[in-house]
Amino acid sequence: MDAEWDSMKPFVPMVGKGGHLFVAAVLMLTGFFLTGLFSINKSIIRAPLLAIPASLAFGFGSVYLICAVGVYV
């Protein structure tokens, strides 16, 4: 039984605590940029290309921003 736990590795996140603010800034700026492009050129074809990535960038960027300032969700 102990051999099973000995082979387990500790969790290492892809983005460390020091990188949260940079990742949040990049994602939020990308979201603002894509939202601006979508607001200029609204069409059915542009919606999946601009609006969906913008909303995903805002969503993940806001979570990273919350974690960067010390509020853990």
C-alpha positions as CSV (number, residue, x, y, z in Angstrom):
1,M,0.0,0.0,0.0
2,D,2.8,2.4,0.8
3,A,4.5,1.8,-2.6
4,E,1.4,3.3,-4.4
5,W,1.7,6.6,-2.5
6,D,5.5,6.7,-3.0
7,S,5.1,6.9,-6.8
8,M,2.7,9.8,-6.6
9,K,4.1,13.2,-7.7
10,P,3.1,16.5,-6.1
11,F,0.8,18.8,-8.2
12,V,2.7,21.4,-10.1
13,P,0.6,24.1,-11.8
14,M,1.2,25.2,-15.4
15,V,1.3,28.8,-14.4
16,G,3.1,29.6,-11.1
17,K,1.8,32.2,-8.6
18,G,4.3,34.8,-10.0
19,G,2.9,34.5,-13.5
20,H,-0.8,35.0,-12.8
21,L,-0.7,38.8,-13.3
22,F,1.1,38.6,-16.6
23,V,-1.3,35.9,-17.9
24,A,-4.3,37.8,-16.7
25,A,-3.1,41.0,-18.4
26,V,-2.5,39.2,-21.7
27,L,-5.9,37.5,-21.6
28,M,-7.8,40.6,-20.6
29,L,-6.1,42.7,-23.3
30,T,-6.8,40.0,-25.9
31,G,-10.5,40.0,-24.8
32,F,-10.7,43.8,-25.1
33,F,-9.1,43.7,-28.5
34,L,-11.3,41.0,-29.9
35,T,-14.4,42.7,-28.4
36,G,-13.4,45.9,-30.2
37,L,-13.0,44.1,-33.5
38,F,-16.3,42.4,-33.1
39,S,-18.1,45.6,-32.2
40,I,-16.8,47.2,-35.5
41,N,-17.6,44.2,-37.7
42,K,-20.8,42.5,-36.5
43,S,-21.8,39.6,-38.7
44,I,-22.9,36.0,-38.4
45,I,-19.5,34.9,-39.7
46,R,-17.5,37.0,-37.3
47,A,-19.4,35.9,-34.2
48,P,-17.7,32.5,-33.8
49,L,-14.3,33.9,-34.9
50,L,-14.2,36.9,-32.6
51,A,-16.9,36.8,-29.9
52,I,-16.4,33.3,-28.6
53,P,-12.6,33.7,-28.2
54,A,-13.2,37.1,-26.6
55,S,-15.6,35.7,-24.0
56,L,-13.2,32.8,-23.2
57,A,-10.3,35.3,-22.8
58,F,-12.3,37.5,-20.5
59,G,-13.5,34.4,-18.5
60,F,-10.1,32.9,-18.0
61,G,-8.4,36.3,-17.6
62,S,-10.8,37.3,-14.8
63,V,-10.0,34.1,-12.9
64,Y,-6.3,34.7,-13.3
65,L,-6.7,38.3,-12.2
66,I,-8.7,37.3,-9.1
67,C,-5.9,34.8,-8.2
68,A,-3.2,37.4,-8.9
69,V,-4.6,39.9,-6.4
70,G,-5.0,37.2,-3.7
71,V,-8.6,36.2,-3.8
72,Y,-8.6,32.5,-4.4
73,V,-11.7,30.9,-5.9
